Amino acid sequence: MSEKTKFVLAEEDMPDAWYNINPDMPVNPAETAWNAVLHPGTQEPVTPEFLSVLFPMRLIGEAVSMDRWVEIPEPVKDVYRLWRPSPLFRARRLEKALDTPAHIYYKYEGVSPVGSHKPNTAVPQAFYASEEGTAGFTTETGAGQWGSALAMACNFF
């Protein structure tokens, strides 16, 4: 019998929070983020209020938050459950080809309705924007995965 390569979490084991890397960074992003982006008219560092015409304030706050865990809102989890948890695969043949004792895993996100990982962020972005009263979105897209993911997410909220 061959060794197991496919792993799927039970739905009840899906995470309740997103991991935020900011607290584990050597430099606090909140201290540098606002100085990195300049207002196109004034050449001064942008403020959260300036960015709020593009992004929900909740997402702006999360971008510089030092909280290690960010709770996933229940409406977002409800949408995620349409395709998640997505399967995790162990790349045993790659491990063998590399002659490594390391275990290498990859996650297959093609099970989402749009066939990519893009809904993982489109869904919460649409949710937070809806919570703040945003009535519509305009976006650019390359191959169409982002546009499809955002259109799907907006349909839910």
N, CA, C and O atoms as a GROMACS GRO file, in nm:
protein
  628
    1MET      N    1   0.085  -0.120   0.000
    1MET     CA    2   0.000   0.000   0.000
    1MET      C    3   0.088   0.125   0.000
    1MET      O    4   0.185   0.133   0.076
    2SER      N    5   0.056   0.219  -0.083
    2SER     CA    6   0.136   0.341  -0.092
    2SER      C    7   0.105   0.435   0.024
    2SER      O    8   0.001   0.426   0.088
    3GLU      N    9   0.198   0.525   0.047
    3GLU     CA   10   0.180   0.623   0.154
    3GLU      C   11   0.080   0.730   0.113
    3GLU      O   12   0.067   0.763  -0.005
    4LYS      N   13   0.012   0.783   0.210
    4LYS     CA   14  -0.090   0.885   0.186
    4LYS      C   15  -0.027   1.013   0.130
    4LYS      O   16   0.077   1.058   0.179
    5THR      N   17  -0.091   1.070   0.028
    5THR     CA   18  -0.041   1.196  -0.028
    5THR      C   19  -0.144   1.307  -0.022
    5THR      O   20  -0.107   1.424  -0.030
    6LYS      N   21  -0.273   1.275  -0.007
    6LYS     CA   22  -0.379   1.377  -0.007
    6LYS      C   23  -0.437   1.388   0.133
    6LYS      O   24  -0.470   1.289   0.197
    7PHE      N   25  -0.447   1.513   0.179
    7PHE     CA   26  -0.499   1.540   0.313
    7PHE      C   27  -0.607   1.648   0.303
    7PHE      O   28  -0.585   1.753   0.243
    8VAL      N   29  -0.723   1.621   0.361
    8VAL     CA   30  -0.833   1.717   0.359
    8VAL      C   31  -0.884   1.735   0.501
    8VAL      O   32  -0.923   1.638   0.566
    9LEU      N   33  -0.883   1.858   0.548
    9LEU     CA   34  -0.938   1.888   0.680
    9LEU      C   35  -1.088   1.865   0.681
    9LEU      O   36  -1.154   1.878   0.578
   10ALA      N   37  -1.140   1.831   0.796
   10ALA     CA   38  -1.284   1.830   0.813
   10ALA      C   39  -1.330   1.975   0.819
   10ALA      O   40  -1.256   2.063   0.863
   11GLU      N   41  -1.451   2.001   0.773
   11GLU     CA   42  -1.502   2.138   0.769
   11GLU      C   43  -1.495   2.206   0.906
   11GLU      O   44  -1.466   2.325   0.916
   12GLU      N   45  -1.523   2.129   1.010
   12GLU     CA   46  -1.521   2.188   1.145
   12GLU      C   47  -1.380   2.222   1.192
   12GLU      O   48  -1.364   2.290   1.294
   13ASP      N   49  -1.278   2.177   1.121
   13ASP     CA   50  -1.140   2.209   1.156
   13ASP      C   51  -1.085   2.329   1.080
   13ASP      O   52  -0.967   2.363   1.094
   14MET      N   53  -1.169   2.393   1.000
   14MET     CA   54  -1.123   2.513   0.928
   14MET      C   55  -1.085   2.621   1.029
   14MET      O   56  -1.147   2.630   1.135
   15PRO      N   57  -0.985   2.701   0.998
   15PRO     CA   58  -0.943   2.805   1.092
   15PRO      C   59  -1.050   2.911   1.116
   15PRO      O   60  -1.133   2.939   1.029
   16ASP      N   61  -1.045   2.969   1.234
   16ASP     CA   62  -1.134   3.079   1.271
   16ASP      C   63  -1.065   3.214   1.261
   16ASP      O   64  -1.128   3.318   1.280
   17ALA      N   65  -0.934   3.212   1.230
   17ALA     CA   66  -0.858   3.337   1.225
   17ALA      C   67  -0.749   3.325   1.118
   17ALA      O   68  -0.701   3.216   1.087
   18TRP      N   69  -0.713   3.441   1.062
   18TRP     CA   70  -0.600   3.448   0.971
   18TRP      C   71  -0.476   3.482   1.053
   18TRP      O   72  -0.482   3.557   1.151
   19TYR      N   73  -0.362   3.425   1.013
   19TYR     CA   74  -0.235   3.458   1.076
   19TYR      C   75  -0.184   3.590   1.016
   19TYR      O   76  -0.184   3.608   0.895
   20ASN      N   77  -0.141   3.680   1.102
   20ASN     CA   78  -0.085   3.809   1.061
   20ASN      C   79   0.065   3.806   1.090
   20ASN      O   80   0.105   3.792   1.206
   21ILE      N   81   0.147   3.819   0.990
   21ILE     CA   82   0.292   3.810   1.005
   21ILE      C   83   0.354   3.933   1.072
   21ILE      O   84   0.466   3.926   1.121
   22ASN      N   85   0.282   4.044   1.075
   22ASN     CA   86   0.340   4.170   1.125
   22ASN      C   87   0.409   4.157   1.261
   22ASN      O   88   0.520   4.208   1.276
   23PRO      N   89   0.348   4.092   1.362
   23PRO     CA   90   0.416   4.085   1.492
   23PRO      C   91   0.548   4.007   1.487
   23PRO      O   92   0.632   4.023   1.576
   24ASP      N   93   0.566   3.925   1.386
   24ASP     CA   94   0.687   3.844   1.376
   24ASP      C   95   0.792   3.904   1.284
   24ASP      O   96   0.896   3.843   1.260
   25MET      N   97   0.766   4.024   1.232
   25MET     CA   98   0.862   4.091   1.144
   25MET      C   99   0.967   4.163   1.229
   25MET      O  100   0.937   4.206   1.340
   26PRO      N  101   1.089   4.176   1.177
   26PRO     CA  102   1.193   4.246   1.254
   26PRO      C  103   1.166   4.395   1.270
   26PRO      O  104   1.215   4.458   1.364
   27VAL      N  105   1.088   4.453   1.178
   27VAL     CA  106   1.053   4.595   1.185
   27VAL      C  107   0.902   4.605   1.187
   27VAL      O  108   0.834   4.536   1.111
   28ASN      N  109   0.849   4.689   1.273
   28ASN     CA  110   0.705   4.709   1.284
   28ASN      C  111   0.654   4.776   1.157
   28ASN      O  112   0.689   4.891   1.131
   29PRO      N  113   0.572   4.707   1.076
   29PRO     CA  114   0.522   4.766   0.952
   29PRO      C  115   0.442   4.895   0.975
   29PRO      O  116   0.440   4.983   0.889
   30ALA      N  117   0.378   4.906   1.089
   30ALA     CA  118   0.298   5.026   1.117
   30ALA      C  119   0.387   5.150   1.124
   30ALA      O  120   0.341   5.260   1.098
   31GLU      N  121   0.512   5.132   1.160
   31GLU     CA  122   0.604   5.246   1.172
   31GLU      C  123   0.659   5.290   1.036
   31GLU      O  124   0.706   5.403   1.022
   32THR      N  125   0.653   5.202   0.937
   32THR     CA  126   0.712   5.235   0.807
   32THR      C  127   0.612   5.243   0.693
   32THR      O  128   0.638   5.310   0.593
   33ALA      N  129   0.498   5.177   0.706
   33ALA     CA  130   0.404   5.166   0.593
   33ALA      C  131   0.356   5.301   0.544
   33ALA      O  132   0.352   5.325   0.423
   34TRP      N  133   0.318   5.389   0.635
   34TRP     CA  134   0.260   5.516   0.592
   34TRP      C  135   0.363   5.607   0.528
   34TRP      O  136   0.327   5.696   0.451
   35ASN      N  137   0.490   5.589   0.558
   35ASN     CA  138   0.595   5.670   0.497
   35ASN      C  139   0.637   5.617   0.360
   35ASN      O  140   0.702   5.688   0.284
   36ALA      N  141   0.599   5.494   0.329
   36ALA     CA  142   0.643   5.431   0.204
   36ALA      C  143   0.559   5.474   0.084
   36ALA      O  144   0.606   5.467  -0.029
   37VAL      N  145   0.436   5.516   0.108
   37VAL     CA  146   0.347   5.554  -0.002
   37VAL      C  147   0.321   5.703   0.006
   37VAL      O  148   0.274   5.754   0.108
   38LEU      N  149   0.351   5.775  -0.102
   38LEU     CA  150   0.334   5.920  -0.104
   38LEU      C  151   0.208   5.960  -0.179
   38LEU      O  152   0.172   5.899  -0.280
   39HIS      N  153   0.143   6.062  -0.129
   39HIS     CA  154   0.025   6.120  -0.195
   39HIS      C  155   0.071   6.175  -0.329
   39HIS      O  156   0.169   6.249  -0.333
   40PRO      N  157   0.003   6.142  -0.439
   40PRO     CA  158   0.049   6.187  -0.571
   40PRO      C  159   0.046   6.338  -0.590
   40PRO      O  160   0.121   6.392  -0.671
   41GLY      N  161  -0.040   6.409  -0.516
   41GLY     CA  162  -0.050   6.554  -0.532
   41GLY      C  163   0.043   6.631  -0.441
   41GLY      O  164   0.101   6.731  -0.482
   42THR      N  165   0.057   6.585  -0.316
   42THR     CA  166   0.136   6.659  -0.218
   42THR      C  167   0.275   6.603  -0.196
   42THR      O  168   0.361   6.670  -0.139
   43GLN      N  169   0.298   6.480  -0.239
   43GLN     CA  170   0.423   6.408  -0.214
   43GLN      C  171   0.448   6.387  -0.065
   43GLN      O  172   0.561   6.359  -0.024
   44GLU      N  173   0.344   6.400   0.015
   44GLU     CA  174   0.352   6.371   0.158
   44GLU      C  175   0.307   6.226   0.179
   44GLU      O  176   0.235   6.171   0.096
   45PRO      N  177   0.350   6.165   0.290
   45PRO     CA  178   0.302   6.029   0.318
   45PRO      C  179   0.149   6.025   0.324
   45PRO      O  180   0.085   6.117   0.376
   46VAL      N  181   0.092   5.919   0.270
   46VAL     CA  182  -0.054   5.906   0.269
   46VAL      C  183  -0.104   5.876   0.410
   46VAL      O  184  -0.029   5.828   0.496
   47THR      N  185  -0.229   5.904   0.430
   47THR     CA  186  -0.295   5.875   0.558
   47THR      C  187  -0.395   5.762   0.535
   47THR      O  188  -0.434   5.736   0.421
   48PRO      N  189  -0.437   5.696   0.642
   48PRO     CA  190  -0.542   5.595   0.626
   48PRO      C  191  -0.668   5.654   0.562
   48PRO      O  192  -0.735   5.587   0.483
   49GLU      N  193  -0.700   5.777   0.594
   49GLU     CA  194  -0.819   5.841   0.538
   49GLU      C  195  -0.807   5.856   0.386
   49GLU      O  196  -0.905   5.837   0.313
   50PHE      N  197  -0.688   5.889   0.338
   50PHE     CA  198  -0.666   5.900   0.194
   50PHE      C  199  -0.687   5.765   0.126
   50PHE      O  200  -0.750   5.756   0.021
   51LEU      N  201  -0.635   5.660   0.188
   51LEU     CA  202  -0.648   5.526   0.130
   51LEU      C  203  -0.790   5.472   0.138
   51LEU      O  204  -0.826   5.379   0.066
   52SER      N  205  -0.872   5.531   0.225
   52SER     CA  206  -1.007   5.478   0.246
   52SER      C  207  -1.098   5.492   0.124
   52SER      O  208  -1.203   5.428   0.118
   53VAL      N  209  -1.059   5.574   0.027
   53VAL     CA  210  -1.140   5.581  -0.096
   53VAL      C  211  -1.114   5.458  -0.183
   53VAL      O  212  -1.191   5.429  -0.274
   54LEU      N  213  -1.005   5.387  -0.156
   54LEU     CA  214  -0.970   5.267  -0.232
   54LEU      C  215  -0.994   5.138  -0.155
   54LEU      O  216  -1.030   5.036  -0.213
   55PHE      N  217  -0.972   5.144  -0.024
   55PHE     CA  218  -0.977   5.022   0.057
   55PHE      C  219  -1.068   5.043   0.178
   55PHE      O  220  -1.075   5.153   0.232
   56PRO      N  221  -1.138   4.938   0.221
   56PRO     CA  222  -1.215   4.949   0.345
   56PRO      C  223  -1.121   4.978   0.462
   56PRO      O  224  -1.010   4.925   0.468
   57MET      N  225  -1.166   5.061   0.554
   57MET     CA  226  -1.083   5.097   0.671
   57MET      C  227  -1.041   4.972   0.749
   57MET      O  228  -0.932   4.967   0.805
   58ARG      N  229  -1.128   4.873   0.753
   58ARG     CA  230  -1.094   4.750   0.825
   58ARG      C  231  -0.967   4.686   0.766
   58ARG      O  232  -0.881   4.638   0.840
   59LEU      N  233  -0.956   4.686   0.633
   59LEU     CA  234  -0.837   4.628   0.570
   59LEU      C  235  -0.714   4.716   0.589
   59LEU      O  236  -0.603   4.666   0.604
   60ILE      N  237  -0.734   4.847   0.588
   60ILE     CA  238  -0.621   4.938   0.613
   60ILE      C  239  -0.567   4.913   0.753
   60ILE      O  240  -0.446   4.907   0.774
   61GLY      N  241  -0.658   4.900   0.849
   61GLY     CA  242  -0.616   4.872   0.986
   61GLY      C  243  -0.545   4.739   1.000
   61GLY      O  244  -0.446   4.728   1.072
   62GLU      N  245  -0.596   4.638   0.930
   62GLU     CA  246  -0.533   4.506   0.937
   62GLU      C  247  -0.393   4.507   0.876
   62GLU      O  248  -0.306   4.432   0.919
   63ALA      N  249  -0.371   4.592   0.777
   63ALA     CA  250  -0.241   4.597   0.709
   63ALA      C  251  -0.129   4.639   0.804
   63ALA      O  252  -0.014   4.602   0.783
   64VAL      N  253  -0.162   4.715   0.906
   64VAL     CA  254  -0.060   4.762   1.000
   64VAL      C  255  -0.084   4.709   1.142
   64VAL      O  256  -0.015   4.750   1.235
   65SER      N  257  -0.179   4.621   1.157
   65SER     CA  258  -0.211   4.566   1.289
   65SER      C  259  -0.095   4.483   1.343
   65SER      O  260  -0.023   4.418   1.267
   66MET      N  261  -0.078   4.485   1.473
   66MET     CA  262   0.021   4.401   1.538
   66MET      C  263  -0.045   4.283   1.610
   66MET      O  264   0.020   4.213   1.688
   67ASP      N  265  -0.172   4.260   1.583
   67ASP     CA  266  -0.240   4.142   1.637
   67ASP      C  267  -0.197   4.022   1.555
   67ASP      O  268  -0.203   4.024   1.432
   68ARG      N  269  -0.153   3.917   1.622
   68ARG     CA  270  -0.104   3.799   1.552
   68ARG      C  271  -0.216   3.724   1.479
   68ARG      O  272  -0.192   3.663   1.375
   69TRP      N  273  -0.335   3.729   1.531
   69TRP     CA  274  -0.448   3.659   1.472
   69TRP      C  275  -0.560   3.756   1.443
   69TRP      O  276  -0.592   3.842   1.525
   70VAL      N  277  -0.621   3.743   1.325
   70VAL     CA  278  -0.732   3.827   1.282
   70VAL      C  279  -0.853   3.736   1.263
   70VAL      O  280  -0.852   3.645   1.180
   71GLU      N  281  -0.956   3.760   1.341
   71GLU     CA  282  -1.075   3.675   1.335
   71GLU      C  283  -1.139   3.681   1.196
   71GLU      O  284  -1.155   3.788   1.138
   72ILE      N  285  -1.175   3.565   1.144
   72ILE     CA  286  -1.244   3.557   1.015
   72ILE      C  287  -1.393   3.575   1.043
   72ILE      O  288  -1.452   3.496   1.118
   73PRO      N  289  -1.456   3.677   0.985
   73PRO     CA  290  -1.600   3.699   1.009
   73PRO      C  291  -1.683   3.578   0.963
   73PRO      O  292  -1.651   3.513   0.864
   74GLU      N  293  -1.788   3.550   1.037
   74GLU     CA  294  -1.873   3.435   1.006
   74GLU      C  295  -1.928   3.437   0.863
   74GLU      O  296  -1.928   3.333   0.797
   75PRO      N  297  -1.974   3.553   0.810
   75PRO     CA  298  -2.022   3.553   0.671
   75PRO      C  299  -1.913   3.514   0.570
   75PRO      O  300  -1.943   3.452   0.468
   76VAL      N  301  -1.789   3.549   0.600
   76VAL     CA  302  -1.678   3.510   0.512
   76VAL      C  303  -1.656   3.359   0.522
   76VAL      O  304  -1.637   3.292   0.420
   77LYS      N  305  -1.658   3.306   0.644
   77LYS     CA  306  -1.642   3.161   0.661
   77LYS      C  307  -1.753   3.085   0.591
   77LYS      O  308  -1.729   2.978   0.534
   78ASP      N  309  -1.875   3.139   0.594
   78ASP     CA  310  -1.986   3.073   0.525
   78ASP      C  311  -1.960   3.060   0.376
   78ASP      O  312  -1.989   2.957   0.316
   79VAL      N  313  -1.905   3.165   0.315
   79VAL     CA  314  -1.872   3.159   0.172
   79VAL      C  315  -1.754   3.065   0.149
   79VAL      O  316  -1.757   2.985   0.056
   80TYR      N  317  -1.652   3.073   0.233
   80TYR     CA  318  -1.537   2.984   0.219
   80TYR      C  319  -1.580   2.837   0.218
   80TYR      O  320  -1.524   2.756   0.145
   81ARG      N  321  -1.680   2.804   0.299
   81ARG     CA  322  -1.723   2.664   0.309
   81ARG      C  323  -1.779   2.608   0.178
   81ARG      O  324  -1.797   2.487   0.166
   82LEU      N  325  -1.807   2.694   0.080
   82LEU     CA  326  -1.854   2.645  -0.049
   82LEU      C  327  -1.748   2.561  -0.120
   82LEU      O  328  -1.782   2.473  -0.199
   83TRP      N  329  -1.620   2.586  -0.092
   83TRP     CA  330  -1.514   2.508  -0.156
   83TRP      C  331  -1.402   2.466  -0.060
   83TRP      O  332  -1.317   2.385  -0.096
   84ARG      N  333  -1.403   2.519   0.058
   84ARG     CA  334  -1.297   2.488   0.151
   84ARG      C  335  -1.346   2.389   0.255
   84ARG      O  336  -1.467   2.381   0.277
   85PRO      N  337  -1.262   2.317   0.317
   85PRO     CA  338  -1.116   2.323   0.305
   85PRO      C  339  -1.068   2.262   0.174
   85PRO      O  340  -1.118   2.159   0.128
   86SER      N  341  -0.969   2.327   0.117
   86SER     CA  342  -0.910   2.276  -0.007
   86SER      C  343  -0.803   2.172   0.029
   86SER      O  344  -0.739   2.182   0.134
   87PRO      N  345  -0.783   2.074  -0.058
   87PRO     CA  346  -0.693   1.964  -0.023
   87PRO      C  347  -0.546   2.005  -0.020
   87PRO      O  348  -0.501   2.093  -0.093
   88LEU      N  349  -0.475   1.939   0.068
   88LEU     CA  350  -0.330   1.955   0.082
   88LEU      C  351  -0.267   1.826   0.030
   88LEU      O  352  -0.312   1.717   0.063
   89PHE      N  353  -0.163   1.840  -0.050
   89PHE     CA  354  -0.096   1.723  -0.106
   89PHE      C  355   0.050   1.720  -0.060
   89PHE      O  356   0.116   1.823  -0.050
   90ARG      N  357   0.097   1.600  -0.034
   90ARG     CA  358   0.239   1.584  -0.005
   90ARG      C  359   0.309   1.548  -0.135
   90ARG      O  360   0.268   1.455  -0.205
   91ALA      N  361   0.414   1.621  -0.166
   91ALA     CA  362   0.488   1.602  -0.292
   91ALA      C  363   0.600   1.500  -0.272
   91ALA      O  364   0.718   1.533  -0.275
   92ARG      N  365   0.561   1.376  -0.251
   92ARG     CA  366   0.658   1.270  -0.221
   92ARG      C  367   0.759   1.250  -0.334
   92ARG      O  368   0.878   1.227  -0.308
   93ARG      N  369   0.714   1.257  -0.458
   93ARG     CA  370   0.808   1.238  -0.571
   93ARG      C  371   0.910   1.351  -0.578
   93ARG      O  372   1.026   1.327  -0.612
   94LEU      N  373   0.867   1.473  -0.547
   94LEU     CA  374   0.961   1.585  -0.544
   94LEU      C  375   1.060   1.566  -0.430
   94LEU      O  376   1.180   1.590  -0.446
   95GLU      N  377   1.012   1.523  -0.314
   95GLU     CA  378   1.102   1.495  -0.201
   95GLU      C  379   1.209   1.393  -0.243
   95GLU      O  380   1.327   1.410  -0.213
   96LYS      N  381   1.164   1.289  -0.312
   96LYS     CA  382   1.257   1.184  -0.356
   96LYS      C  383   1.356   1.240  -0.458
   96LYS      O  384   1.476   1.212  -0.450
   97ALA      N  385   1.306   1.318  -0.555
   97ALA     CA  386   1.394   1.374  -0.658
   97ALA      C  387   1.498   1.467  -0.597
   97ALA      O  388   1.611   1.475  -0.645
   98LEU      N  389   1.460   1.537  -0.491
   98LEU     CA  390   1.553   1.629  -0.424
   98LEU      C  391   1.640   1.558  -0.320
   98LEU      O  392   1.734   1.615  -0.266
   99ASP      N  393   1.606   1.432  -0.295
   99ASP     CA  394   1.676   1.354  -0.193
   99ASP      C  395   1.681   1.431  -0.061
   99ASP      O  396   1.787   1.448   0.000
  100THR      N  397   1.564   1.476  -0.019
  100THR     CA  398   1.556   1.556   0.103
  100THR      C  399   1.475   1.483   0.210
  100THR      O  400   1.378   1.414   0.179
  101PRO      N  401   1.514   1.498   0.335
  101PRO     CA  402   1.433   1.442   0.443
  101PRO      C  403   1.312   1.531   0.475
  101PRO      O  404   1.224   1.493   0.552
  102ALA      N  405   1.310   1.650   0.415
  102ALA     CA  406   1.199   1.744   0.441
  102ALA      C  407   1.070   1.690   0.381
  102ALA      O  408   1.071   1.623   0.277
  103HIS      N  409   0.960   1.720   0.446
  103HIS     CA  410   0.828   1.688   0.391
  103HIS      C  411   0.780   1.813   0.318
  103HIS      O  412   0.774   1.921   0.376
  104ILE      N  413   0.746   1.799   0.190
  104ILE     CA  414   0.702   1.911   0.108
  104ILE      C  415   0.554   1.894   0.077
  104ILE      O  416   0.510   1.791   0.027
  105TYR      N  417   0.478   1.998   0.108
  105TYR     CA  418   0.334   1.996   0.084
  105TYR      C  419   0.295   2.114  -0.004
  105TYR      O  420   0.362   2.218  -0.004
  106TYR      N  421   0.189   2.097  -0.078
  106TYR     CA  422   0.130   2.209  -0.152
  106TYR      C  423  -0.021   2.199  -0.141
  106TYR      O  424  -0.078   2.092  -0.125
  107LYS      N  425  -0.083   2.314  -0.150
  107LYS     CA  426  -0.227   2.323  -0.137
  107LYS      C  427  -0.287   2.343  -0.275
  107LYS      O  428  -0.239   2.425  -0.353
  108TYR      N  429  -0.393   2.268  -0.305
  108TYR     CA  430  -0.458   2.279  -0.435
  108TYR      C  431  -0.579   2.371  -0.423
  108TYR      O  432  -0.680   2.333  -0.365
  109GLU      N  433  -0.569   2.492  -0.479
  109GLU     CA  434  -0.677   2.590  -0.471
  109GLU      C  435  -0.767   2.588  -0.594
  109GLU      O  436  -0.858   2.671  -0.604
  110GLY      N  437  -0.744   2.497  -0.687
  110GLY     CA  438  -0.826   2.489  -0.807
  110GLY      C  439  -0.968   2.441  -0.780
  110GLY      O  440  -1.050   2.439  -0.872
  111VAL      N  441  -0.997   2.402  -0.657
  111VAL     CA  442  -1.133   2.358  -0.623
  111VAL      C  443  -1.228   2.474  -0.598
  111VAL      O  444  -1.348   2.453  -0.582
  112SER      N  445  -1.176   2.597  -0.595
  112SER     CA  446  -1.264   2.713  -0.574
  112SER      C  447  -1.351   2.735  -0.697
  112SER      O  448  -1.316   2.689  -0.806
  113PRO      N  449  -1.463   2.804  -0.683
  113PRO     CA  450  -1.552   2.825  -0.797
  113PRO      C  451  -1.486   2.892  -0.918
  113PRO      O  452  -1.529   2.870  -1.031
  114VAL      N  453  -1.383   2.973  -0.894
  114VAL     CA  454  -1.315   3.038  -1.007
  114VAL      C  455  -1.184   2.968  -1.043
  114VAL      O  456  -1.111   3.014  -1.132
  115GLY      N  457  -1.153   2.860  -0.974
  115GLY     CA  458  -1.037   2.779  -1.010
  115GLY      C  459  -0.903   2.832  -0.965
  115GLY      O  460  -0.800   2.794  -1.022
  116SER      N  461  -0.900   2.919  -0.866
  116SER     CA  462  -0.773   2.973  -0.818
  116SER      C  463  -0.784   3.011  -0.671
  116SER      O  464  -0.889   2.994  -0.608
  117HIS      N  465  -0.673   3.063  -0.618
  117HIS     CA  466  -0.671   3.109  -0.479
  117HIS      C  467  -0.730   3.249  -0.463
  117HIS      O  468  -0.747   3.295  -0.350
  118LYS      N  469  -0.761   3.316  -0.571
  118LYS     CA  470  -0.804   3.456  -0.566
  118LYS      C  471  -0.927   3.483  -0.478
  118LYS      O  472  -0.932   3.588  -0.414
  119PRO      N  473  -1.026   3.392  -0.470
  119PRO     CA  474  -1.139   3.421  -0.381
  119PRO      C  475  -1.102   3.428  -0.233
  119PRO      O  476  -1.176   3.485  -0.153
  120ASN      N  477  -0.986   3.371  -0.197
  120ASN     CA  478  -0.946   3.374  -0.056
  120ASN      C  479  -0.932   3.517  -0.004
  120ASN      O  480  -0.954   3.542   0.115
  121THR      N  481  -0.896   3.610  -0.090
  121THR     CA  482  -0.888   3.750  -0.050
  121THR      C  483  -1.004   3.833  -0.105
  121THR      O  484  -1.045   3.931  -0.043
  122ALA      N  485  -1.057   3.795  -0.221
  122ALA     CA  486  -1.169   3.871  -0.278
  122ALA      C  487  -1.292   3.866  -0.188
  122ALA      O  488  -1.361   3.967  -0.173
  123VAL      N  489  -1.318   3.752  -0.127
  123VAL     CA  490  -1.436   3.738  -0.041
  123VAL      C  491  -1.429   3.832   0.079
  123VAL      O  492  -1.524   3.907   0.101
  124PRO      N  493  -1.321   3.831   0.159
  124PRO     CA  494  -1.319   3.927   0.271
  124PRO      C  495  -1.315   4.072   0.226
  124PRO      O  496  -1.374   4.158   0.292
  125GLN      N  497  -1.248   4.103   0.114
  125GLN     CA  498  -1.247   4.242   0.068
  125GLN      C  499  -1.388   4.288   0.033
  125GLN      O  500  -1.427   4.399   0.069
  126ALA      N  501  -1.463   4.204  -0.037
  126ALA     CA  502  -1.601   4.240  -0.071
  126ALA      C  503  -1.687   4.250   0.054
  126ALA      O  504  -1.772   4.339   0.064
  127PHE      N  505  -1.666   4.161   0.149
  127PHE     CA  506  -1.743   4.165   0.273
  127PHE      C  507  -1.718   4.295   0.349
  127PHE      O  508  -1.813   4.363   0.387
  128TYR      N  509  -1.591   4.329   0.371
  128TYR     CA  510  -1.559   4.450   0.447
  128TYR      C  511  -1.608   4.575   0.375
  128TYR      O  512  -1.656   4.668   0.439
  129ALA      N  513  -1.595   4.578   0.244
  129ALA     CA  514  -1.643   4.694   0.168
  129ALA      C  515  -1.794   4.706   0.180
  129ALA      O  516  -1.847   4.816   0.195
  130SER      N  517  -1.863   4.594   0.173
  130SER     CA  518  -2.008   4.595   0.188
  130SER      C  519  -2.049   4.645   0.326
  130SER      O  520  -2.145   4.721   0.339
  131GLU      N  521  -1.975   4.603   0.428
  131GLU     CA  522  -2.003   4.647   0.564
  131GLU      C  523  -1.990   4.798   0.578
  131GLU      O  524  -2.058   4.860   0.661
  132GLU      N  525  -1.902   4.859   0.496
  132GLU     CA  526  -1.882   5.004   0.501
  132GLU      C  527  -1.970   5.078   0.401
  132GLU      O  528  -1.959   5.200   0.387
  133GLY      N  529  -2.057   5.005   0.332
  133GLY     CA  530  -2.153   5.070   0.243
  133GLY      C  531  -2.111   5.085   0.098
  133GLY      O  532  -2.178   5.154   0.022
  134THR      N  533  -2.001   5.023   0.059
  134THR     CA  534  -1.958   5.031  -0.081
  134THR      C  535  -2.063   4.964  -0.169
  134THR      O  536  -2.106   4.852  -0.142
  135ALA      N  537  -2.103   5.033  -0.274
  135ALA     CA  538  -2.210   4.981  -0.361
  135ALA      C  539  -2.157   4.913  -0.486
  135ALA      O  540  -2.232   4.842  -0.552
  136GLY      N  541  -2.030   4.933  -0.520
  136GLY     CA  542  -1.977   4.872  -0.641
  136GLY      C  543  -1.827   4.872  -0.642
  136GLY      O  544  -1.763   4.942  -0.564
  137PHE      N  545  -1.770   4.792  -0.730
  137PHE     CA  546  -1.625   4.780  -0.743
  137PHE      C  547  -1.584   4.806  -0.887
  137PHE      O  548  -1.659   4.776  -0.980
  138THR      N  549  -1.465   4.860  -0.904
  138THR     CA  550  -1.399   4.866  -1.034
  138THR      C  551  -1.261   4.808  -1.012
  138THR      O  552  -1.194   4.841  -0.915
  139THR      N  553  -1.218   4.722  -1.102
  139THR     CA  554  -1.089   4.658  -1.085
  139THR      C  555  -1.027   4.629  -1.220
  139THR      O  556  -1.095   4.633  -1.323
  140GLU      N  557  -0.899   4.601  -1.220
  140GLU     CA  558  -0.832   4.554  -1.340
  140GLU      C  559  -0.809   4.404  -1.320
  140GLU      O  560  -0.808   4.354  -1.207
  141THR      N  561  -0.791   4.336  -1.430
  141THR     CA  562  -0.764   4.194  -1.420
  141THR      C  563  -0.674   4.153  -1.536
  141THR      O  564  -0.679   4.214  -1.643
  142GLY      N  565  -0.595   4.053  -1.515
  142GLY     CA  566  -0.505   4.005  -1.620
  142GLY      C  567  -0.571   3.892  -1.696
  142GLY      O  568  -0.639   3.914  -1.796
  143ALA      N  569  -0.550   3.771  -1.648
  143ALA     CA  570  -0.607   3.653  -1.715
  143ALA      C  571  -0.754   3.633  -1.680
  143ALA      O  572  -0.820   3.547  -1.737
  144GLY      N  573  -0.804   3.712  -1.586
  144GLY     CA  574  -0.945   3.705  -1.553
  144GLY      C  575  -0.977   3.640  -1.420
  144GLY      O  576  -1.092   3.645  -1.376
  145GLN      N  577  -0.878   3.578  -1.356
  145GLN     CA  578  -0.907   3.510  -1.229
  145GLN      C  579  -0.946   3.609  -1.120
  145GLN      O  580  -1.040   3.583  -1.044
  146TRP      N  581  -0.876   3.722  -1.111
  146TRP     CA  582  -0.910   3.820  -1.009
  146TRP      C  583  -1.047   3.880  -1.035
  146TRP      O  584  -1.128   3.893  -0.944
  147GLY      N  585  -1.074   3.916  -1.159
  147GLY     CA  586  -1.204   3.973  -1.193
  147GLY      C  587  -1.317   3.875  -1.164
  147GLY      O  588  -1.421   3.914  -1.112
  148SER      N  589  -1.296   3.749  -1.197
  148SER     CA  590  -1.397   3.646  -1.169
  148SER      C  591  -1.416   3.628  -1.020
  148SER      O  592  -1.529   3.616  -0.972
  149ALA      N  593  -1.306   3.626  -0.945
  149ALA     CA  594  -1.315   3.609  -0.800
  149ALA      C  595  -1.388   3.726  -0.736
  149ALA      O  596  -1.472   3.706  -0.648
  150LEU      N  597  -1.356   3.848  -0.778
  150LEU     CA  598  -1.420   3.965  -0.720
  150LEU      C  599  -1.568   3.971  -0.758
  150LEU      O  600  -1.651   4.006  -0.674
  151ALA      N  601  -1.600   3.938  -0.882
  151ALA     CA  602  -1.740   3.936  -0.923
  151ALA      C  603  -1.819   3.835  -0.840
  151ALA      O  604  -1.930   3.863  -0.796
  152MET      N  605  -1.761   3.718  -0.820
  152MET     CA  606  -1.827   3.616  -0.738
  152MET      C  607  -1.846   3.667  -0.595
  152MET      O  608  -1.955   3.655  -0.538
  153ALA      N  609  -1.740   3.723  -0.537
  153ALA     CA  610  -1.746   3.771  -0.399
  153ALA      C  611  -1.849   3.881  -0.383
  153ALA      O  612  -1.925   3.882  -0.286
  154CYS      N  613  -1.853   3.974  -0.477
  154CYS     CA  614  -1.951   4.083  -0.470
  154CYS      C  615  -2.094   4.030  -0.476
  154CYS      O  616  -2.184   4.088  -0.416
  155ASN      N  617  -2.113   3.922  -0.547
  155ASN     CA  618  -2.246   3.863  -0.557
  155ASN      C  619  -2.297   3.814  -0.421
  155ASN      O  620  -2.418   3.813  -0.397
  156PHE      N  621  -2.205   3.776  -0.333
  156PHE     CA  622  -2.244   3.727  -0.200
  156PHE      C  623  -2.277   3.840  -0.104
  156PHE      O  624  -2.353   3.822  -0.010
  157PHE      N  625  -2.219   3.958  -0.127
  157PHE     CA  626  -2.237   4.068  -0.033
  157PHE      C  627  -2.294   4.188  -0.104
  157PHE      O  628  -2.316   4.292  -0.042
   0.00000   0.00000   0.00000
